[in-house]
Amino acid sequence: MGRLSTHVLDTANGKPAGGVAVTLHRLDADGSRTILVETRTNADGRTDGPLLTGDAFICGRYELVFAIGDYFRAQGAALPEPAFLDEVPIRFGIAEPDGHYHVPLLASPWGCTTYRGS
């Protein structure tokens, strides 16, 4: 059975990013977005469970949006207004119906990266 998971690492402070708001959208062929999940990362920077699994895990295009600006503001970071990074969207495709898709975000107030993890 396939599943989608994520986690967020605060690379500016060298720790998991707990409390980050994460929204998962399905991207439709007409360009519209459907919200599937709204959650927050836990103290380990992870969601408490998979974002998609079982019958909800289907091939298609998706977008994760991480409210990283709000996280760094809550950490006391001195951010400009507007912040360089505020909401970070990551668009990706799921092509393997039985695959494990892990989409982490490594972020600081000034940069971010992602990859398909395991």
Phi and psi in radians as a Rosetta constraint file:
Dihedral C 1 N 2 CA 2 C 2 CIRCULARHARMONIC -1.365 0.35
Dihedral N 2 CA 2 C 2 N 3 CIRCULARHARMONIC 2.813 0.35
Dihedral C 2 N 3 CA 3 C 3 CIRCULARHARMONIC -2.736 0.35
Dihedral N 3 CA 3 C 3 N 4 CIRCULARHARMONIC 2.741 0.35
Dihedral C 3 N 4 CA 4 C 4 CIRCULARHARMONIC -2.114 0.35
Dihedral N 4 CA 4 C 4 N 5 CIRCULARHARMONIC 2.275 0.35
Dihedral C 4 N 5 CA 5 C 5 CIRCULARHARMONIC -2.387 0.35
Dihedral N 5 CA 5 C 5 N 6 CIRCULARHARMONIC 2.923 0.35
Dihedral C 5 N 6 CA 6 C 6 CIRCULARHARMONIC -2.638 0.35
Dihedral N 6 CA 6 C 6 N 7 CIRCULARHARMONIC 2.874 0.35
Dihedral C 6 N 7 CA 7 C 7 CIRCULARHARMONIC -2.715 0.35
Dihedral N 7 CA 7 C 7 N 8 CIRCULARHARMONIC 2.837 0.35
Dihedral C 7 N 8 CA 8 C 8 CIRCULARHARMONIC -2.228 0.35
Dihedral N 8 CA 8 C 8 N 9 CIRCULARHARMONIC 2.271 0.35
Dihedral C 8 N 9 CA 9 C 9 CIRCULARHARMONIC -2.000 0.35
Dihedral N 9 CA 9 C 9 N 10 CIRCULARHARMONIC 2.325 0.35
Dihedral C 9 N 10 CA 10 C 10 CIRCULARHARMONIC -1.539 0.35
Dihedral N 10 CA 10 C 10 N 11 CIRCULARHARMONIC 1.708 0.35
Dihedral C 10 N 11 CA 11 C 11 CIRCULARHARMONIC -1.360 0.35
Dihedral N 11 CA 11 C 11 N 12 CIRCULARHARMONIC -0.287 0.35
Dihedral C 11 N 12 CA 12 C 12 CIRCULARHARMONIC -1.251 0.35
Dihedral N 12 CA 12 C 12 N 13 CIRCULARHARMONIC -0.582 0.35
Dihedral C 12 N 13 CA 13 C 13 CIRCULARHARMONIC -1.999 0.35
Dihedral N 13 CA 13 C 13 N 14 CIRCULARHARMONIC 0.002 0.35
Dihedral C 13 N 14 CA 14 C 14 CIRCULARHARMONIC 1.127 0.35
Dihedral N 14 CA 14 C 14 N 15 CIRCULARHARMONIC 0.805 0.35
Dihedral C 14 N 15 CA 15 C 15 CIRCULARHARMONIC -2.671 0.35
Dihedral N 15 CA 15 C 15 N 16 CIRCULARHARMONIC 2.882 0.35
Dihedral C 15 N 16 CA 16 C 16 CIRCULARHARMONIC -1.112 0.35
Dihedral N 16 CA 16 C 16 N 17 CIRCULARHARMONIC 2.578 0.35
Dihedral C 16 N 17 CA 17 C 17 CIRCULARHARMONIC -1.736 0.35
Dihedral N 17 CA 17 C 17 N 18 CIRCULARHARMONIC 1.617 0.35
Dihedral C 17 N 18 CA 18 C 18 CIRCULARHARMONIC -1.469 0.35
Dihedral N 18 CA 18 C 18 N 19 CIRCULARHARMONIC 2.509 0.35
Dihedral C 18 N 19 CA 19 C 19 CIRCULARHARMONIC 1.549 0.35
Dihedral N 19 CA 19 C 19 N 20 CIRCULARHARMONIC 0.169 0.35
Dihedral C 19 N 20 CA 20 C 20 CIRCULARHARMONIC -1.354 0.35
Dihedral N 20 CA 20 C 20 N 21 CIRCULARHARMONIC 2.216 0.35
Dihedral C 20 N 21 CA 21 C 21 CIRCULARHARMONIC -1.270 0.35
Dihedral N 21 CA 21 C 21 N 22 CIRCULARHARMONIC 2.297 0.35
Dihedral C 21 N 22 CA 22 C 22 CIRCULARHARMONIC -2.250 0.35
Dihedral N 22 CA 22 C 22 N 23 CIRCULARHARMONIC 2.282 0.35
Dihedral C 22 N 23 CA 23 C 23 CIRCULARHARMONIC -2.137 0.35
Dihedral N 23 CA 23 C 23 N 24 CIRCULARHARMONIC 2.293 0.35
Dihedral C 23 N 24 CA 24 C 24 CIRCULARHARMONIC -1.873 0.35
Dihedral N 24 CA 24 C 24 N 25 CIRCULARHARMONIC 2.240 0.35
Dihedral C 24 N 25 CA 25 C 25 CIRCULARHARMONIC -2.066 0.35
Dihedral N 25 CA 25 C 25 N 26 CIRCULARHARMONIC 2.543 0.35
Dihedral C 25 N 26 CA 26 C 26 CIRCULARHARMONIC -1.628 0.35
Dihedral N 26 CA 26 C 26 N 27 CIRCULARHARMONIC 2.357 0.35
Dihedral C 26 N 27 CA 27 C 27 CIRCULARHARMONIC -1.707 0.35
Dihedral N 27 CA 27 C 27 N 28 CIRCULARHARMONIC 2.138 0.35
Dihedral C 27 N 28 CA 28 C 28 CIRCULARHARMONIC -1.565 0.35
Dihedral N 28 CA 28 C 28 N 29 CIRCULARHARMONIC 2.809 0.35
Dihedral C 28 N 29 CA 29 C 29 CIRCULARHARMONIC -1.015 0.35
Dihedral N 29 CA 29 C 29 N 30 CIRCULARHARMONIC -0.507 0.35
Dihedral C 29 N 30 CA 30 C 30 CIRCULARHARMONIC -1.474 0.35
Dihedral N 30 CA 30 C 30 N 31 CIRCULARHARMONIC 0.063 0.35
Dihedral C 30 N 31 CA 31 C 31 CIRCULARHARMONIC 1.626 0.35
Dihedral N 31 CA 31 C 31 N 32 CIRCULARHARMONIC -0.112 0.35
Dihedral C 31 N 32 CA 32 C 32 CIRCULARHARMONIC -1.348 0.35
Dihedral N 32 CA 32 C 32 N 33 CIRCULARHARMONIC 2.796 0.35
Dihedral C 32 N 33 CA 33 C 33 CIRCULARHARMONIC -2.098 0.35
Dihedral N 33 CA 33 C 33 N 34 CIRCULARHARMONIC 2.442 0.35
Dihedral C 33 N 34 CA 34 C 34 CIRCULARHARMONIC -2.069 0.35
Dihedral N 34 CA 34 C 34 N 35 CIRCULARHARMONIC 2.159 0.35
Dihedral C 34 N 35 CA 35 C 35 CIRCULARHARMONIC -1.254 0.35
Dihedral N 35 CA 35 C 35 N 36 CIRCULARHARMONIC 2.217 0.35
Dihedral C 35 N 36 CA 36 C 36 CIRCULARHARMONIC -1.835 0.35
Dihedral N 36 CA 36 C 36 N 37 CIRCULARHARMONIC -0.666 0.35
Dihedral C 36 N 37 CA 37 C 37 CIRCULARHARMONIC -2.545 0.35
Dihedral N 37 CA 37 C 37 N 38 CIRCULARHARMONIC 2.408 0.35
Dihedral C 37 N 38 CA 38 C 38 CIRCULARHARMONIC -2.225 0.35
Dihedral N 38 CA 38 C 38 N 39 CIRCULARHARMONIC 2.173 0.35
Dihedral C 38 N 39 CA 39 C 39 CIRCULARHARMONIC -2.671 0.35
Dihedral N 39 CA 39 C 39 N 40 CIRCULARHARMONIC -3.097 0.35
Dihedral C 39 N 40 CA 40 C 40 CIRCULARHARMONIC -2.325 0.35
Dihedral N 40 CA 40 C 40 N 41 CIRCULARHARMONIC 2.653 0.35
Dihedral C 40 N 41 CA 41 C 41 CIRCULARHARMONIC -1.306 0.35
Dihedral N 41 CA 41 C 41 N 42 CIRCULARHARMONIC 2.629 0.35
Dihedral C 41 N 42 CA 42 C 42 CIRCULARHARMONIC -1.547 0.35
Dihedral N 42 CA 42 C 42 N 43 CIRCULARHARMONIC -2.994 0.35
Dihedral C 42 N 43 CA 43 C 43 CIRCULARHARMONIC -1.080 0.35
Dihedral N 43 CA 43 C 43 N 44 CIRCULARHARMONIC -0.381 0.35
Dihedral C 43 N 44 CA 44 C 44 CIRCULARHARMONIC -1.567 0.35
Dihedral N 44 CA 44 C 44 N 45 CIRCULARHARMONIC 0.085 0.35
Dihedral C 44 N 45 CA 45 C 45 CIRCULARHARMONIC 1.362 0.35
Dihedral N 45 CA 45 C 45 N 46 CIRCULARHARMONIC 0.162 0.35
Dihedral C 45 N 46 CA 46 C 46 CIRCULARHARMONIC -1.972 0.35
Dihedral N 46 CA 46 C 46 N 47 CIRCULARHARMONIC 2.827 0.35
Dihedral C 46 N 47 CA 47 C 47 CIRCULARHARMONIC -1.408 0.35
Dihedral N 47 CA 47 C 47 N 48 CIRCULARHARMONIC 2.713 0.35
Dihedral C 47 N 48 CA 48 C 48 CIRCULARHARMONIC -1.165 0.35
Dihedral N 48 CA 48 C 48 N 49 CIRCULARHARMONIC -0.349 0.35
Dihedral C 48 N 49 CA 49 C 49 CIRCULARHARMONIC -2.688 0.35
Dihedral N 49 CA 49 C 49 N 50 CIRCULARHARMONIC 3.087 0.35
Dihedral C 49 N 50 CA 50 C 50 CIRCULARHARMONIC -1.041 0.35
Dihedral N 50 CA 50 C 50 N 51 CIRCULARHARMONIC 2.599 0.35
Dihedral C 50 N 51 CA 51 C 51 CIRCULARHARMONIC -1.337 0.35
Dihedral N 51 CA 51 C 51 N 52 CIRCULARHARMONIC -0.607 0.35
Dihedral C 51 N 52 CA 52 C 52 CIRCULARHARMONIC -2.401 0.35
Dihedral N 52 CA 52 C 52 N 53 CIRCULARHARMONIC 2.467 0.35
Dihedral C 52 N 53 CA 53 C 53 CIRCULARHARMONIC -2.835 0.35
Dihedral N 53 CA 53 C 53 N 54 CIRCULARHARMONIC 2.937 0.35
Dihedral C 53 N 54 CA 54 C 54 CIRCULARHARMONIC 1.065 0.35
Dihedral N 54 CA 54 C 54 N 55 CIRCULARHARMONIC -2.438 0.35
Dihedral C 54 N 55 CA 55 C 55 CIRCULARHARMONIC -1.144 0.35
Dihedral N 55 CA 55 C 55 N 56 CIRCULARHARMONIC -0.388 0.35
Dihedral C 55 N 56 CA 56 C 56 CIRCULARHARMONIC -1.327 0.35
Dihedral N 56 CA 56 C 56 N 57 CIRCULARHARMONIC -0.330 0.35
Dihedral C 56 N 57 CA 57 C 57 CIRCULARHARMONIC -1.495 0.35
Dihedral N 57 CA 57 C 57 N 58 CIRCULARHARMONIC 1.759 0.35
Dihedral C 57 N 58 CA 58 C 58 CIRCULARHARMONIC -2.277 0.35
Dihedral N 58 CA 58 C 58 N 59 CIRCULARHARMONIC 2.691 0.35
Dihedral C 58 N 59 CA 59 C 59 CIRCULARHARMONIC -1.107 0.35
Dihedral N 59 CA 59 C 59 N 60 CIRCULARHARMONIC 2.557 0.35
Dihedral C 59 N 60 CA 60 C 60 CIRCULARHARMONIC 2.721 0.35
Dihedral N 60 CA 60 C 60 N 61 CIRCULARHARMONIC -2.967 0.35
Dihedral C 60 N 61 CA 61 C 61 CIRCULARHARMONIC -1.823 0.35
Dihedral N 61 CA 61 C 61 N 62 CIRCULARHARMONIC 2.435 0.35
Dihedral C 61 N 62 CA 62 C 62 CIRCULARHARMONIC -2.389 0.35
Dihedral N 62 CA 62 C 62 N 63 CIRCULARHARMONIC 2.882 0.35
Dihedral C 62 N 63 CA 63 C 63 CIRCULARHARMONIC -2.450 0.35
Dihedral N 63 CA 63 C 63 N 64 CIRCULARHARMONIC 2.212 0.35
Dihedral C 63 N 64 CA 64 C 64 CIRCULARHARMONIC -1.742 0.35
Dihedral N 64 CA 64 C 64 N 65 CIRCULARHARMONIC 2.350 0.35
Dihedral C 64 N 65 CA 65 C 65 CIRCULARHARMONIC -2.115 0.35
Dihedral N 65 CA 65 C 65 N 66 CIRCULARHARMONIC 2.137 0.35
Dihedral C 65 N 66 CA 66 C 66 CIRCULARHARMONIC -1.882 0.35
Dihedral N 66 CA 66 C 66 N 67 CIRCULARHARMONIC 2.198 0.35
Dihedral C 66 N 67 CA 67 C 67 CIRCULARHARMONIC -1.475 0.35
Dihedral N 67 CA 67 C 67 N 68 CIRCULARHARMONIC 1.220 0.35
Dihedral C 67 N 68 CA 68 C 68 CIRCULARHARMONIC -1.323 0.35
Dihedral N 68 CA 68 C 68 N 69 CIRCULARHARMONIC -0.536 0.35
Dihedral C 68 N 69 CA 69 C 69 CIRCULARHARMONIC -1.081 0.35
Dihedral N 69 CA 69 C 69 N 70 CIRCULARHARMONIC -0.799 0.35
Dihedral C 69 N 70 CA 70 C 70 CIRCULARHARMONIC -1.058 0.35
Dihedral N 70 CA 70 C 70 N 71 CIRCULARHARMONIC -0.683 0.35
Dihedral C 70 N 71 CA 71 C 71 CIRCULARHARMONIC -1.059 0.35
Dihedral N 71 CA 71 C 71 N 72 CIRCULARHARMONIC -0.872 0.35
Dihedral C 71 N 72 CA 72 C 72 CIRCULARHARMONIC -1.198 0.35
Dihedral N 72 CA 72 C 72 N 73 CIRCULARHARMONIC -0.570 0.35
Dihedral C 72 N 73 CA 73 C 73 CIRCULARHARMONIC -1.073 0.35
Dihedral N 73 CA 73 C 73 N 74 CIRCULARHARMONIC -0.756 0.35
Dihedral C 73 N 74 CA 74 C 74 CIRCULARHARMONIC -1.152 0.35
Dihedral N 74 CA 74 C 74 N 75 CIRCULARHARMONIC -0.428 0.35
Dihedral C 74 N 75 CA 75 C 75 CIRCULARHARMONIC -1.432 0.35
Dihedral N 75 CA 75 C 75 N 76 CIRCULARHARMONIC -0.082 0.35
Dihedral C 75 N 76 CA 76 C 76 CIRCULARHARMONIC 1.538 0.35
Dihedral N 76 CA 76 C 76 N 77 CIRCULARHARMONIC 0.218 0.35
Dihedral C 76 N 77 CA 77 C 77 CIRCULARHARMONIC -1.176 0.35
Dihedral N 77 CA 77 C 77 N 78 CIRCULARHARMONIC 2.405 0.35
Dihedral C 77 N 78 CA 78 C 78 CIRCULARHARMONIC -1.439 0.35
Dihedral N 78 CA 78 C 78 N 79 CIRCULARHARMONIC 1.668 0.35
Dihedral C 78 N 79 CA 79 C 79 CIRCULARHARMONIC -1.749 0.35
Dihedral N 79 CA 79 C 79 N 80 CIRCULARHARMONIC 2.528 0.35
Dihedral C 79 N 80 CA 80 C 80 CIRCULARHARMONIC -1.238 0.35
Dihedral N 80 CA 80 C 80 N 81 CIRCULARHARMONIC 2.907 0.35
Dihedral C 80 N 81 CA 81 C 81 CIRCULARHARMONIC -2.078 0.35
Dihedral N 81 CA 81 C 81 N 82 CIRCULARHARMONIC 1.955 0.35
Dihedral C 81 N 82 CA 82 C 82 CIRCULARHARMONIC -1.388 0.35
Dihedral N 82 CA 82 C 82 N 83 CIRCULARHARMONIC 2.749 0.35
Dihedral C 82 N 83 CA 83 C 83 CIRCULARHARMONIC -1.175 0.35
Dihedral N 83 CA 83 C 83 N 84 CIRCULARHARMONIC 2.596 0.35
Dihedral C 83 N 84 CA 84 C 84 CIRCULARHARMONIC -1.059 0.35
Dihedral N 84 CA 84 C 84 N 85 CIRCULARHARMONIC -0.833 0.35
Dihedral C 84 N 85 CA 85 C 85 CIRCULARHARMONIC -2.039 0.35
Dihedral N 85 CA 85 C 85 N 86 CIRCULARHARMONIC 2.200 0.35
Dihedral C 85 N 86 CA 86 C 86 CIRCULARHARMONIC -2.088 0.35
Dihedral N 86 CA 86 C 86 N 87 CIRCULARHARMONIC -1.402 0.35
Dihedral C 86 N 87 CA 87 C 87 CIRCULARHARMONIC -1.742 0.35
Dihedral N 87 CA 87 C 87 N 88 CIRCULARHARMONIC 2.217 0.35
Dihedral C 87 N 88 CA 88 C 88 CIRCULARHARMONIC -1.871 0.35
Dihedral N 88 CA 88 C 88 N 89 CIRCULARHARMONIC 1.938 0.35
Dihedral C 88 N 89 CA 89 C 89 CIRCULARHARMONIC -1.614 0.35
Dihedral N 89 CA 89 C 89 N 90 CIRCULARHARMONIC 2.439 0.35
Dihedral C 89 N 90 CA 90 C 90 CIRCULARHARMONIC -2.212 0.35
Dihedral N 90 CA 90 C 90 N 91 CIRCULARHARMONIC 2.036 0.35
Dihedral C 90 N 91 CA 91 C 91 CIRCULARHARMONIC -1.750 0.35
Dihedral N 91 CA 91 C 91 N 92 CIRCULARHARMONIC 2.373 0.35
Dihedral C 91 N 92 CA 92 C 92 CIRCULARHARMONIC -2.676 0.35
Dihedral N 92 CA 92 C 92 N 93 CIRCULARHARMONIC 2.874 0.35
Dihedral C 92 N 93 CA 93 C 93 CIRCULARHARMONIC -2.026 0.35
Dihedral N 93 CA 93 C 93 N 94 CIRCULARHARMONIC 2.560 0.35
Dihedral C 93 N 94 CA 94 C 94 CIRCULARHARMONIC -1.923 0.35
Dihedral N 94 CA 94 C 94 N 95 CIRCULARHARMONIC 2.039 0.35
Dihedral C 94 N 95 CA 95 C 95 CIRCULARHARMONIC -2.032 0.35
Dihedral N 95 CA 95 C 95 N 96 CIRCULARHARMONIC -0.207 0.35
Dihedral C 95 N 96 CA 96 C 96 CIRCULARHARMONIC -1.955 0.35
Dihedral N 96 CA 96 C 96 N 97 CIRCULARHARMONIC 1.866 0.35
Dihedral C 96 N 97 CA 97 C 97 CIRCULARHARMONIC -1.115 0.35
Dihedral N 97 CA 97 C 97 N 98 CIRCULARHARMONIC -0.308 0.35
Dihedral C 97 N 98 CA 98 C 98 CIRCULARHARMONIC -1.959 0.35
Dihedral N 98 CA 98 C 98 N 99 CIRCULARHARMONIC 0.210 0.35
Dihedral C 98 N 99 CA 99 C 99 CIRCULARHARMONIC -1.453 0.35
Dihedral N 99 CA 99 C 99 N 100 CIRCULARHARMONIC 2.814 0.35
Dihedral C 99 N 100 CA 100 C 100 CIRCULARHARMONIC -1.808 0.35
Dihedral N 100 CA 100 C 100 N 101 CIRCULARHARMONIC 2.005 0.35
Dihedral C 100 N 101 CA 101 C 101 CIRCULARHARMONIC -1.817 0.35
Dihedral N 101 CA 101 C 101 N 102 CIRCULARHARMONIC 1.993 0.35
Dihedral C 101 N 102 CA 102 C 102 CIRCULARHARMONIC -2.006 0.35
Dihedral N 102 CA 102 C 102 N 103 CIRCULARHARMONIC 2.092 0.35
Dihedral C 102 N 103 CA 103 C 103 CIRCULARHARMONIC -2.101 0.35
Dihedral N 103 CA 103 C 103 N 104 CIRCULARHARMONIC 1.567 0.35
Dihedral C 103 N 104 CA 104 C 104 CIRCULARHARMONIC -1.474 0.35
Dihedral N 104 CA 104 C 104 N 105 CIRCULARHARMONIC 2.787 0.35
Dihedral C 104 N 105 CA 105 C 105 CIRCULARHARMONIC -2.172 0.35
Dihedral N 105 CA 105 C 105 N 106 CIRCULARHARMONIC 2.192 0.35
Dihedral C 105 N 106 CA 106 C 106 CIRCULARHARMONIC -1.888 0.35
Dihedral N 106 CA 106 C 106 N 107 CIRCULARHARMONIC 2.113 0.35
Dihedral C 106 N 107 CA 107 C 107 CIRCULARHARMONIC -2.460 0.35
Dihedral N 107 CA 107 C 107 N 108 CIRCULARHARMONIC 2.603 0.35
Dihedral C 107 N 108 CA 108 C 108 CIRCULARHARMONIC -2.281 0.35
Dihedral N 108 CA 108 C 108 N 109 CIRCULARHARMONIC 3.079 0.35
Dihedral C 108 N 109 CA 109 C 109 CIRCULARHARMONIC -1.130 0.35
Dihedral N 109 CA 109 C 109 N 110 CIRCULARHARMONIC -0.237 0.35
Dihedral C 109 N 110 CA 110 C 110 CIRCULARHARMONIC -2.071 0.35
Dihedral N 110 CA 110 C 110 N 111 CIRCULARHARMONIC -0.035 0.35
Dihedral C 110 N 111 CA 111 C 111 CIRCULARHARMONIC -3.006 0.35
Dihedral N 111 CA 111 C 111 N 112 CIRCULARHARMONIC 2.827 0.35
Dihedral C 111 N 112 CA 112 C 112 CIRCULARHARMONIC -2.687 0.35
Dihedral N 112 CA 112 C 112 N 113 CIRCULARHARMONIC 2.819 0.35
Dihedral C 112 N 113 CA 113 C 113 CIRCULARHARMONIC -2.611 0.35
Dihedral N 113 CA 113 C 113 N 114 CIRCULARHARMONIC 2.804 0.35
Dihedral C 113 N 114 CA 114 C 114 CIRCULARHARMONIC -2.539 0.35
Dihedral N 114 CA 114 C 114 N 115 CIRCULARHARMONIC 3.001 0.35
Dihedral C 114 N 115 CA 115 C 115 CIRCULARHARMONIC -2.907 0.35
Dihedral N 115 CA 115 C 115 N 116 CIRCULARHARMONIC 2.937 0.35
Dihedral C 115 N 116 CA 116 C 116 CIRCULARHARMONIC -1.554 0.35
Dihedral N 116 CA 116 C 116 N 117 CIRCULARHARMONIC 1.907 0.35
Dihedral C 116 N 117 CA 117 C 117 CIRCULARHARMONIC -1.579 0.35
Dihedral N 117 CA 117 C 117 N 118 CIRCULARHARMONIC -2.975 0.35
